[in-house]
Structure formats: structure tokens, C-alpha cells
Amino acid sequence: MTDDRKDRLDESTSDAPRRSLKALAQRTRDRDHDDDWLKSRDPSDALAEESLAAALPSDVLRKLMRGDPVAVVIAVPAPDWVGPIARAIGALCGDADVIRRDGSSRDHAPTNGGDKIGNALANGMPIIGVSQSPRVYLPSALIGAADASVALGLPDAATLRRILTRCGCRPVPRAIPDAPCAGLSFDEIAAAFRQDATGRDVLDALARMRARKAAPIDDGTPPLDKLPGVSGEARHWAETLARDFALWRSGQIKDFGALDSSAMIYGPPGTGKTMLVHSLARTLGVPLHYTAPGLWFCGPGNGNLGDAAAAYRRSWDAAVADARSGLGAVWMLDEADGLMDRASGGGSGNKDFWANLLSLINVTLSDKVDGLCVVGATNAGSSAAPGSSIDGALRRRFGRTLILGLPTAGDLSEVASYWTCGALSPADLLPVVRLTSGASAADAANWARDAMNLARDAKRAATVEDFIAVATPPDRRPVDVVWRIALHEAAHAVAAQAMGRRVDDATIVETATTDVLTRSTPVGTVATAASVDRSVIVKLAGRAAEETFLGDVSAGAEATSPTLPP
């Protein structure tokens, strides 16, 4: 035994991690086992064993040393910690029954393996479960019977110092950061230990890896303070979360649970739901883990329930690992309406399939993880009942449902200006986008790109005329058709005004993405017989105008714009 290790084993028993190492060494000698696990200079062995020694409370350690029939659950930071910690437990307590589960097998479920728990304890053996998500993967019987639950964290400065010493990385620096391994996986930490590396070399390698992982991915999405075209309650929620996340990171907010860190965002296609979440992740400075139900069926395997569940778990576990590592993460479930509502599963077979998958998702989402923000997105439902077709239990897991509606004309002008890289100003574009009522942010972005392409093809700077050409192409409708449509829409607008409604839009410009329409909003929120009558009058006004001034009506003229034959 080297002098360094002898000194370490002889130190004061008031230091719990070092006391555990001394006790572990004594236990190995008492049982006439080889103490190679203490001699090993392999970085992976040292990382796992020293981290385990730092995490185990002294009373749990004593029970394991005596071989008492105890049940212990150990939660590790990420899946890649499960195997190394299980091996370290085997070296510590060779007669213990170790259940290691990382979700890589469909057998890793709470309903499997429960019979082993009672058998092991009845036969006087310790039983230990290791997982990154114990409640999701370990037998429920072990969770219920556990005498102790231990959360094993990433190595702190004291633990890393012992690992450096054990691996011979001398000299060991006097000053080691408080969280030297934040944001790093087990394999990344072990990879920082190179042959003949000094302690400073290892710390520098860890710092470089942390910096690379923490650097935001520049995918062209602007941060929230520069994000155009997104307004309302969804943006307010994202900005509030960004502010509070920064306060939590700085320690001004102690409990992450105090943050409003999860939401389901509803909005029509193209309104910027995904872009908002990308912008949130960039503003927080954390990785975005994106998934959608459709992606779970196109990966490895046959697309059966086990394959879909495994694909979901890989996405979720990766986000949880980043959050627990101290890096933080945003996990996004897009197209959440792709998960069928159990109340309307469309046949017993479908219901059984989706019920199992939804149960897994609901269990994992109920685990609140510090540093993890959870966002769902859906097109399903309506502004009156957003997300109404999504499974009720799943919707509640996201906490709140936020509406991200179609952008205003001002929002559209900002989006278009942004995607022209400022070549065209919002003020110049505003009169044009007012003609495109009902357009989405995605429409405005596409028009901006097309306008820039026209300018590049002509080898000149972009102009507003380029944007007009793509957003409002030439009207090739016959004059009599345009006149009929204008009369119809004007009647809707006049009737709405007369009935005390607020006229929001009225246009006869037809684009590739929007139809002619007139939109108005009733004043007041309570529906009465009189308000319904007024709404009917507004809807029938276009038909009445055609009949009065033109002598006949076009198909569809009882509603908004007429449907005319080609």
C-alpha cells in the first residue's frame, strides 16, 4: 500500500467519505478478499468507487459491511453511471444482489423482478437497486421496501481530489472548482484522465469539455429578446421562465420547484411554437432535447410498443441526464396530439397500446428534475378549448396550457424583416402584410426568403416590390368576380359595425395561404339570444348584399366569402 493510500485510510473518522473508504478497505481484508478495487488506478474504477463512497451514509455502509439483509435504492445521475456503480457495489459487497436498470430493455419495468426482493431479504442478503430513474425502472417492491434511498451526485471538489490522488495525477492542485464535473457524463469525466496527466491537466480537460457542452448551438434561432413575431401569454411565460431560471442558477431562488417550468403550448400550424421553444433553450443556455411521437416509430426496431417506449425513454433520459449534471435542459414534446387520448382510442387494441405508452410518459413526467424545463406543443383543439383532444392526464402533467395565436400585422412585419436580415424594415412591410390577414409567422418568413431570392436573381438589393410580388401575387380574377367579392366582404364589415362588433380585418386579396375574409370580434363575452341574432345578421349580410345589388347569390354566400365557379 502506498504512503498516500495509507495516510488516507488512517485519517479521522469524522470525514464520512474517507471513513467509508477505510471501512471498505477493512471489510475487504477481513473477508480475505483482494483489495484491488482500492489499488486500481483505472479512472473508471476510481470514479465509480470514490463517488459511491462519498454518497453512502455511514449507517447504510455499516449495514452493508455486516451483510445485513437491507434494501437500498441508489439513484445515479445518468444511464451511463448504472453499470460502473453496480460493479463498484459488487467489489464492495460481493454477496449483495444488485439490480441494475437503465431502461435499455423492456424488462426494466416496475412490474418485473419483485419476487427477488423478498427472496433476497428472507435469505439474509442485502439487495441494492441502481438506476437513473428508480421509480420508472426498478421493481416497485424494492422502492416500497427500501431501507435507504441514496442519491449519488457528480463528483465534488473533495471527491475529485481523491480520484486524482488515487490515479497518480500529481501534483494535485490546491484549488479545485466546487462543481468540476457539472454537465459531463461518466464517460466524459473518465476521458479527462490521460496517461501521465497531472492534476492540472485533468482539470483543464474537464473545463474544456464543460465549455463545449455549455456553448449554445447556433441554429439561426434568435434569443427571446430578439425573437420576432411571437407575442401574448406564451411569450410572457417563456420570458418569465428565462428570468427565473437565471435567478435559480445564481442561487437567488433556492427551490427549482418555485419556477413555472412546464407548459403545453397550443397554436395553429406555423405560429412559431417550435421556434419559441428553440429560442427559450438558447436564452437559457441549455441544450434542447426535441422529440415527437412520430419519431418513436421510425428508429431501430419494428415500431412496436417496446421500440416506441425505448425511443421515448432515450430522449427523456438524455434530457434528465443533462439537467442532473448541472448543465440544465429543455425537453420538448412536439405534436403531442399524436398521442391518442385513452378516452377515445379508436378500438380496444389501440386503447391498450396507447394506454401503456401514456402510462410510461405520465410516470416519467411526474418526476420533477431540477434544471429541466418541459414543454409540449400541439395544433389540436381550438382557442376556446386548446389541446382538448390530448389525453387529460398527460395535459395535466404539463401544468398549464398556453395559446399562441396567429400573429398580428405588426408581428408579421417583424418576422419578415428579420428573415430579410434587416434589408426591409418592419415599417416598410407593414402595409403589405395588412393585406394578408390570417397568415402565419411561417408564411411571412417564406415570403421574406422568396423576396430575397428574387433580388439575388436580379443581382440587386431587395425592395418592398419584391415582397409584394411574392406575398400578394397579381390578381387574375375577372373584374366582375372581384366586384362581387368586394361587395360581399364590405357587407360583412358594415353589418358587423352596425351590430356593435369590432371589425378586425376585411380584405379581398387572395394569397397562396389566405382566402378573402372579413373577421370581427363581438364586444362582451356572455352569449345571449340577442347576441346570437346579431351574429347571424353579420353572417348573412354578404348574401343579402349580393341578392340586393346583383340580383342573385353565389354558392357559399350564407357565410363569409362566396365560393365562385372557375
N, C-alpha and C positions, 0 to 999 in steps of 0.2 A: 504493500500500500504506500502510495506517495505521501510525502510530508503534508502536501496541501490537503489531500483527502483525509488524512489522519486528524489534522487540525480541524477540518470541517466537521468531522464526526464527534470530536471532543468538545465542541462549543456548547454554550449554555443552553439548557433545555427550555429557556424562556422563548426561544425563537422557534415557532411552531414548524415552519417548513424544514428547518435544519434538524429539529428534534425528530421529525418524521424520518429523515434520511438516516439518522443514527439508529433509530429503532428498526428501520427496514434492514440496515446492514446487520444488526444484531440478530434479527429474525432469520436472515439468510444463514448466518454462521451457526445459530442454534439448531437449525434443521439439517446441518451438514450439506447445504446446497452451495454450489459455486456462486461466488458473488460477482460474476462477470457483468451483471447488469449495472453494478456500481463502477466497474472498471472501464466499461465501454466508452470509447472516445467517439463513437459514431454519433454525428449530430442528431439524427432522427431519434435514436435511443435516448440520448441525453435530453432532448427537447421534450419527449413524451414523459420520461420518468421524473424529471425535475418539475414539470408542470403538474403532474399528478401529485407529487409530494407536497407541492405548495397548496394544492386545492383541498386535500383530505384533512378534515378536522382531526384533532388528536384523539378524541373518543372513538371515532369511526376507525381510525388507524389501529388503535389498541384492540378493538374487536376483531378486525381482520387479522392482526398479528396472532391472536389467540385461536383463530379459526372458528370463531363463534358463528352460529347459524344466523347471520344477519342479511337483510336485503338492502342493497344500496343502488341508487339510481344516479348516474353521472351524466350530466348534460355537457357536451363538448361544443366548441364554437362552430364547427362546420363538419360536413361529412368526411373530409379527409383527415380529421382527427380521430375518427372512430377506431380504425384499425390500430394505429400506433398506441392509443391509450389502452385498448384491450390487451395488446401484447405486454404493455408495461404492468398491467394488473396481473397478468399471468406470471410475470417474473417476480412480482411482489408476493402473490398469494397463489401458489401453484394449485392448491386444492379447491379454489373457488370456481364456481360455474359462472362463466362470463357470457352474457348475451349481447352481441354487438349487432346493431342495426342502423343502416344509413339510408334505407329506402330504396336500395338498388334491386331488391327482389320483391315480388308480390307477396311473399310470405312475411315481409316486415310489416305486420299489421297488429293492432292491439288484441285482436281475437285469437292470434296464434301464439302457442308456446306457454300458455298459462299453467298447464299441468306441471311444467318443470319447476315452477316456483315452490309449490307445496312439497314436491318430492325432495328438492334440494334441502329445504329448511328442515323437513322431517328427518332427513338423514344426517343432520348436523353440519351441513356445508353452507358456506357463505354463497350468496348469489348476487351478481353485480350486472346491471344493465348499462350499456353505453350507447348513446345516440345523440345526434344534434337536435332532435325533436322527440324527447322521450314519450310525451303523451300521444304522439302520432304513430310512432313505430314500435315502441316497446310493449310487451304484454300488459294489458290493463291490470292483470292480477299483480304484477310486480310494482306498478305505480301505486296501487292501493296498499300493498303490504310493505312498502319501503320503510325501513327504519331510519334512513337518511337519504336526502337528495342533495347532491353536490353539483354546483355549477363551476365547471373548470373554465377559467378565462385564459386569455392570451398571456404570455409571459410578461411580468412587470420587470422593473429595473433589477430588483433583487434576484428574481428567478433567472433572468438572462445573465447576470453576473456569475451565478453558479454554473450555468451551462458553458459560458466562455471558459471558466476556470477548468471545468471537467474536460473540455475538449482541447485544452492546452493552447488556447488562443491568447497568448501572453505577449506583451503586458496587457492586463485588463484595465481599461480606462477608469479613472476615479469617478467621472461623471457620466452617467447613463441616463438617457431621457426617461421620463415617467412611463410613457407608453411606447416602447421602442418597436413593437411589432404590430401596431394598430393598422388595420386594413389589409393584413397579409395572411395568406393561408399557411397551413402546416408545412406544405412542401416548399413554399416560397421562403419561409423562415429558415428551414433546414438548408436551402440552397445558398444562403448567405455565408455558410461556413465552408471555406475553401482550404485546400491543403496549404499548410504553413501560414495561414492567415493570422494576423494579430487581432486583438480585441477591437482596435480601431477600424481595421479592415472590415470586420463583420458589421459593426455599427454603420459604417459608411454604405455598405451594400444594402442593409435594411432601409436606410434613409432614401437611397436611390429608388428602391422598389416602391416605397410608400409614396414618393413624389410622382412616379409614373402612374400609379393606380389612382391617385387623387386628382390628377390632371383631368379636367372635363374634356369629353370628346366633342370636338368642334364639327358638328354635322350641319352647320349653317343655321341652326335654330338660335334666335337671339335670347338673351336672358329676359326675365319678366319685365324689367324696367324699359326694355326696348321692343317688347313684343307688340306688333300691331294687330288690330282687327279683333281683339278679344276683350270683351267688357262684361259688366254685370257681376252676378254673385259668384260665378265660377272663378273669374279673375281675382275678385276680392278674397276668396278663400285661399287661392294659391299665394297671393302676396302676403296674407296674414301668416300662413304656414311658413313661408320663407323667412319672415321676420322672427317668428317664434323659434324656428329651428336654429337660427343663428344665436339667439339668446340661450337656448338649451346647450349648444356646443360651448358657449363661453361660460357656462355654469350659472348664469343669471336665472335660468329656470332649471330647477333641480329634477323634477319629475317629467319624463317624456310623455307620460300619460296626460299631462295637462295640455298638450298640443292637440289641436284639431287636425290629426294627421291622416285621416282616411275619408274618402268620399266617392260616390258614384256620380259621374257627370253624364247628363243626358243632353242630346242635341241632334238636329238633323245632320245628314252627311255633309261634310265639307265646312263645318262651322269652326274647326280648329281645336277639337278635343285632344287629339294626339299631340298636336303642336304645343298646346298649353302644358301638357304633362312633360314633354321634352324640355320645354323652357323652364319648368319648375325644377327638374333634375339639374339642369345646367346652373340655375341660380343657387341651388343648394350646394353644388359642387360634389355631387354624388353620382354613382352610376345608375342608369335606368335599365331595369330588367323588364323587357316587354314580352308579353305573351297573349295568346288568344286561343279560344277552344279549337279553331280550325287547325292551328299549328300542332296540336297534340295528336292528330291523326295522320300526319304526313311525315313523321320521323321514322326511326328504326322500328321494326316490328310489323305487325299485321293490322294495326289500327284498332285492336280490341280494347276492352276496358283496362286491362293491365298496362298496355302500352300507353294509352291516353293518361292514365293516372301517373305513370312513371315520368312522362314528359312534363306534366304539370308540376310534379314534385321537384324535378331538376330545376325548373325556373324558380319556384318558390324557395327552395333550399339555397340556391345561389344568392338570392336577394337577402335572405336571412343571414347567410354567412358574411356578406359584406357589411350588414348592419351590426352584427355582433363583433366584427373585427374592429369596430370603431370608425370605419370608413363611412357608414351610412348608406342608404339605398332608397330608390323609388321603385316599387313594383307596380306594373300596370297590367290590368286585365282588360284588354280591348275586346270589342264585340261581345260584351257579357251576355247579350241576348241570345248568343249561340248556345248557351247552357239552358236546356229545356226546363221549364217550370214543372216541378213534380206534380203540381195540382192539375196540369193539363199535358201530360207526357205523350199523349197520342198513342195509346196502346200499352198493355201491361208490360210487354217486353221492353219497350222504350223507357217506361217509367222506372223499371228495375235498374236498367243500365244507368240512367241519369241520376237516380237516387243514390247509387253507390258513389258516383263521381262527385256529386254535390256534397255528400256527407264528408268525403275527404277534404274538399275545399273549405267547407264550413269549419271543420275541426282545426285546420291549419290557420285559417284567418282569425280564429278565436284566440290564437297565441299572439299576444301583443309583444312586439320586439322593439326595444329601444333603438332609435335611429332608423326605423323602417317606416316609410310612408307608403300607403296602399291606396291606389286609385283605380276605379273601374270606369268604363266608358260604354255607352250604348246609344243606338238610334231608336230603340224600341219605346213605345208609349206615345205620349203627347205632352204638350206643355201643361195640360191640366192633370195628367197622371203619368209623370215621367218614370220610365223604367217599369211600367206596370206589368209587363209580360215576363219580367225576371223573377226567378224563384224568391219568395218572400224572405226566407231565412238568409239567403245569400245577400239580398239587398240590405238587410239589417246589419250584416257584418261590416258593411262599408260605412255605416253610421248615418250619413246624410246624403240626400240626392240633390244635386245642383243642376240648374238649367243653363245651358249655353245656347242661346237662340241665334237666329240669323243676324248678321251684323247690320248696323246702321249704315247709312250712306257715308258718314264720316269714317266709320271703321273700314269700309271698303276702300275708300280713297287712301287711307293709311297703309293698308295691305298692298295695294297696287303700287304705291310709291316705294314701299320697302323693297318689293321684288324688281323694281327698276333701278335699285341701288341709288335712289335719290335723283335719278335723271329727270323724273317728272314729279312735281310736288303734289302733296295732297290737295292743295287749293286749286291747282290746275285740273286735277282729275275729278274733283267733287261734282261739278256739273254733269260730267259724263256718267258717273256711277249712279246718279239720281235717276237715270233712265233705265236702270237695270234692277228694278225693285224685285226682291226675292232671291237675289244672287247670294252665293256663299263666299266665304273668305277664299276657298279653293278656286272658285270661279275668277275672283279678282286677281289671284296670283297667276293663274293660267293666262289671263288677258295681258298681264304685265309682261310675262315671258314672251308671249306671241308678238307683242308690240316691239319688244327689244329685238326679236328675230327679224321683224320687218326692217327695222333701222339698220341692223347689221347687214342684211341682204343688200340694202341700198347704199351701204358704206357711208352712213351719216349718223348724226346724233338722233336719238329718239325724240319724237314730238307727240303732242297730245293727239294729233290727227292719226298717228299710228295706233294709239289706244282706242280711239273712236272706231277705227276700221275693224278692229277685232272684237270689241265689246258690243258695238251696235252696227252690224253689217248693213249694207244697203237694203232698203225696203223694196222688195219686188212685188208686193201685193198690188192688185188693181186698185185704182183710186176709189171706186165705189165700195170696195171691201173695207178700205181704210176708213172711209166716211162712216160706214155702218158701225165699225168697231168704236170709233171716236164717239159717236152718238151714244152708243150703249154704255161705255165707261163713264162718260160725262153724266149720264142719267143716274148711275150708281152714286157718283160723288155728290151730285146735287141733292139726291134723296137722303143720303147719309147726313149731309149738313142740315137739311130741313128736319130730320128726326133727332137732332141733338147729338149725333155721333161725331167723333173726331176723325177727319179724313187723313189717313196716314200716307197713302200712295195712290196715284192714278196715272197709268201710263198705257200707251198703245204701242210702245216699242217692243218688238218681239226679238229676243236674242236666242242663242243656241241653248241657253239654260233656263230662261224665264219666259213666261207667257204674258200676254196683255192681262192686266188685272187692275182692280180697284180694291184697296184694303182700308177698312175703317174700324175704329175701336169704340164700343159703347161707353158712355160715361156712367159710372156706377157699377157695382159688382153683383147686385141682387137681381135675379131673373124674375120678372113678373109677367102677367098676361099682357100688359101694355107694352113692355119692352120686347116681348116676343113678336107682337104685332108690328112694332117698328122695324124689327129685323127683317120680317117678311116683306114689308114695303120696300126696304132697301134692296133686297134680293130681286124683287120683281120689277124694279124701276127700269132696268135695261130693256127688258122685254116690252114694257109699256111704251118706252120711248120709240122703239123700232116700229111697233104697231101704230102709234100715233103719227109719226113723221114719215114712215116709209110704207105703211100700209100692210106690212107682213112682218113675220118674225123669223129669225134664223134658229136652227137647231141648237139647243142648249141655252137659249136666251132667258130661261127662267132663273138662271143662277148668276154667274159672273160674266165673263166674256163669251160671245157667241161662238158656236162651232160652225164653220163655214165649209162648204164643199170646195175642193181644189179648183 
